Amino acid sequence: MTTVVESRPFAVSVDTAVLDRLTAREREVLRNMTKGETNRVLARRLGIAERTVRAHIPSVVRKLGAGSRFEASLTAFHHYEALAEGDIAC
């Protein structure tokens, strides 16, 4: 039996250029995903529609090259400060 870890090793190191491709809202959604909250809670926290959160998450996952929402959240956890730095200019 093959486990997920064996079939898809995940390295949380992501080039900051990849993080720069995220929009300000995508960064905000990604940072909040680290808390493990549902889309509904994320939407309320960010003051946007749940449908908007559901649209941002696949875009974030794709841009990061992650295999899942969980992997994207791990990336955000490990690069939390770098994600927050982009919001200072906004």
Backbone torsions as a table, in degrees:
resi	resn	phi	psi	omega
1	MET	NA	130.2	180.0
2	THR	-95.7	130.5	177.9
3	THR	-90.8	166.6	179.9
4	VAL	-62.4	-39.2	-178.9
5	VAL	-62.1	-39.4	179.3
6	GLU	-69.6	-35.5	-175.4
7	SER	-83.7	-24.6	-178.9
8	ARG	-145.6	86.9	175.9
9	PRO	-66.4	143.5	-176.8
10	PHE	-121.1	123.2	174.4
11	ALA	-105.3	127.0	-176.9
12	VAL	-82.7	-4.3	178.2
13	SER	-77.0	120.5	-179.9
14	VAL	-126.0	135.9	177.3
15	ASP	-62.5	138.1	-179.3
16	THR	-62.8	-21.7	176.1
17	ALA	-64.0	-32.7	177.0
18	VAL	-67.1	-42.2	178.5
19	LEU	-64.5	-31.9	180.0
20	ASP	-67.8	-19.5	178.9
21	ARG	-74.9	-15.4	-179.8
22	LEU	-77.8	141.4	175.0
23	THR	-72.6	167.6	179.3
24	ALA	-59.5	-41.5	-179.4
25	ARG	-69.1	-39.4	177.5
26	GLU	-62.5	-39.0	176.7
27	ARG	-61.9	-42.9	-179.4
28	GLU	-64.2	-44.6	177.2
29	VAL	-62.1	-46.1	-178.9
30	LEU	-61.5	-45.2	178.5
31	ARG	-60.1	-40.0	-179.5
32	ASN	-74.6	-22.1	177.2
33	MET	-64.4	-24.0	-178.5
34	THR	-63.7	-18.7	-179.5
35	LYS	-81.4	-9.1	177.2
36	GLY	73.8	23.2	-178.0
37	GLU	-84.1	160.8	178.9
38	THR	-72.4	165.3	177.3
39	ASN	-58.8	-38.4	-179.1
40	ARG	-62.8	-44.6	179.8
41	VAL	-67.5	-41.3	176.9
42	LEU	-58.9	-44.5	-179.1
43	ALA	-61.5	-45.3	179.1
44	ARG	-63.4	-42.9	-179.0
45	ARG	-62.4	-38.4	-176.6
46	LEU	-90.6	-9.2	179.8
47	GLY	71.7	34.0	178.8
48	ILE	-129.0	170.3	179.8
49	ALA	-73.5	148.2	176.9
50	GLU	-59.1	-35.8	178.4
51	ARG	-61.1	-36.2	178.3
52	THR	-66.8	-41.7	176.7
53	VAL	-60.7	-44.7	179.6
54	ARG	-62.9	-26.6	177.5
55	ALA	-79.0	-36.3	-177.7
56	HIS	-71.2	-38.1	-172.9
57	ILE	-60.9	-49.7	178.1
58	PRO	-62.6	-33.0	178.0
59	SER	-65.3	-43.5	178.4
60	VAL	-63.3	-46.5	-179.3
61	VAL	-59.4	-44.4	-179.8
62	ARG	-64.9	-46.6	-178.4
63	LYS	-63.6	-33.7	179.1
64	LEU	-80.5	-14.7	-176.4
65	GLY	73.2	23.9	179.6
66	ALA	-83.8	159.3	-179.8
67	GLY	-91.5	-12.6	-176.9
68	SER	-161.8	170.9	175.0
69	ARG	-60.2	-39.1	-179.7
70	PHE	-61.8	-46.0	178.9
71	GLU	-63.1	-39.4	177.4
72	ALA	-63.6	-39.0	178.3
73	SER	-64.9	-39.2	176.5
74	LEU	-62.7	-41.4	177.6
75	THR	-60.9	-45.1	179.5
76	ALA	-62.6	-39.8	179.7
77	PHE	-60.9	-42.9	-177.2
78	HIS	-79.2	-18.1	-178.8
79	HIS	-122.8	31.5	-173.8
80	TYR	-57.7	-46.0	-179.0
81	GLU	-64.6	-41.2	179.7
82	ALA	-63.6	-35.6	178.0
83	LEU	-70.1	-35.6	-179.5
84	ALA	-72.5	-30.3	-179.1
85	GLU	-60.5	-35.4	179.8
86	GLY	-67.1	-23.0	-178.6
87	ASP	-82.5	-15.8	-178.9
88	ILE	-64.6	-38.5	-178.1
89	ALA	-72.2	-19.3	-176.4
90	CYS	-74.9	NA	NA
